[in-house]
Structures are given as structure tokens and as C-alpha cells.
Amino acid sequence: DAGVIQSPRHEVTEMGQEVTLRCKLISGHNSLFWYRQTMMRGLELLIYFNNNVPIDDSGMPEDRFSAKMPNASFSTLKIQPSEPRDSAVYFCASSPGLAERGELFFGEGSRLTVL
Amino acid sequence: SQQGEEDPQALSIQEGENATMNCSYKTSINNLQWYRQNSGRGLVHLILIRSNEREKHSGRLRVTLDTSKKSSSLLITASRAADTASYFCATRYDYKLSFGAGTTVTVRA
């Protein structure tokens, strides 16, 4: 398996533009997590899906952020409109299931720069 | 918000030496995990220790867990240049995996 695949790896955009980050889960995994990493705040959990259903979105900063899982293997994180303070590395991670409470498998991240 | 605090924030050692880093946390856990992150890359899982375990080994890694003190340590023995990375502890409770701020380890050749 190729692992968790994220795109784009790098995105530079201007304030006010819409940004869409994409994530393909490992086949057979049914838990999906989006994290954001910044120097100031470290790794923060934004949202957690289980079996395509959002379970916990309490980490989503505000209404400008939205995430979807249209099918079992794919997720998007959208920021509209983007602001400079959204600049960060966004990671998605998947795991086989909730019961094991085991490790997460991370993608390589999408580095977002909002000018 | 970060669950754990890691100590030290940064560590520089000579190749062949051991590296020890510590993690403290605040709430109940199912398990504690350690991850490595190379510069510009994603996080890679290293080792998991369950709340009812006290010590675990994996290759050159040794992790301890003291739930009474809410603390863990990661020891990397016989370090190599390739071990240069940031190391994060992460506490898991139910679905939530919460990360510390990380320890940056530099191994000098």
C-alpha cells in the first residue's frame, strides 16, 4: 500500500482565496484525522471521522474551515476564505479502526502559505 | 492544545551515544505513543506502550511509562546520524491522540 497520500504538498495562495487540501486514506482504514502543525501551537487535532461520519470537529478553528469525507477512502479540508494565520502544515492520518486505539499513519503533509 | 510536555526541547549528541527524552502528561490515557518526524516529512510511529505496561523495547528504542507520575521516557541507544529528527510523545484516550511539543534531536557524526 502506498500509505496516506496528501495533495498538494505545497500551496501558496493569497488572502481571501479558497484552499482545498486532499487526502487519500490507506485502504481498509476507517478512521481519519486532520491535524494542523505550527511552531506556536504544535500539532492540533482539527477533526476526526469514523466510517465517513464526523465525530469530533471541536478543533476546527472557525466556520471558514470545513471537512468532508465523500467516500471511505477520500477526504478534503477546505478553507474559505483563507487568511495569513492559516499558514501551517496540514496532516491527515488514518487508522484501521477505533477499537485498537493504536497508531496513526500520517501523510507527508500539505504546507500552506497564505500571503 | 497540547497534552504533554517534552523535556528537553532540544538535544545534541555524538554518534554512538544514547539519547533520552522525557514526556509528562496530564489526563487519563489508554496508551502512550512515540513518533518521529524528519524535517519536512510526516510523522512516523515508533512505539506504543499501553497504560498497564511499564517498559517496552523495540530495536534500539526503550520506552518506559509511569502512570502514577504521568510520565514517560524514550531512550535511543547507540545513536546514528539518521536518528536526527524531532520526536513526539502522544497520549491516546479513546479516539483522541494528543501530541506534545516535541524534542529535536541532532546526532553529530
Chai-1 contact restraints between the chains, C-beta under 6 A:
chainA,res_idxA,chainB,res_idxB,connection_type,confidence,min_distance_angstrom,max_distance_angstrom,comment,restraint_id
A,G42,B,Q2,contact,1.0,0.0,6.0,A-B,restraint_1
A,G42,B,A101,contact,1.0,0.0,6.0,A-B,restraint_2
A,L43,B,F99,contact,1.0,0.0,6.0,A-B,restraint_3
A,Y48,B,Y95,contact,1.0,0.0,6.0,A-B,restraint_4
A,L98,B,Y95,contact,1.0,0.0,6.0,A-B,restraint_5
A,R101,B,N30,contact,1.0,0.0,6.0,A-B,restraint_6
A,R101,B,R92,contact,1.0,0.0,6.0,A-B,restraint_7
A,E103,B,H45,contact,1.0,0.0,6.0,A-B,restraint_8
A,E103,B,L48,contact,1.0,0.0,6.0,A-B,restraint_9
A,L104,B,L97,contact,1.0,0.0,6.0,A-B,restraint_10
A,F106,B,G42,contact,1.0,0.0,6.0,A-B,restraint_11
A,F106,B,L43,contact,1.0,0.0,6.0,A-B,restraint_12
A,G107,B,G42,contact,1.0,0.0,6.0,A-B,restraint_13
A,E108,B,R41,contact,1.0,0.0,6.0,A-B,restraint_14
A,E108,B,G42,contact,1.0,0.0,6.0,A-B,restraint_15
A,G109,B,G42,contact,1.0,0.0,6.0,A-B,restraint_16
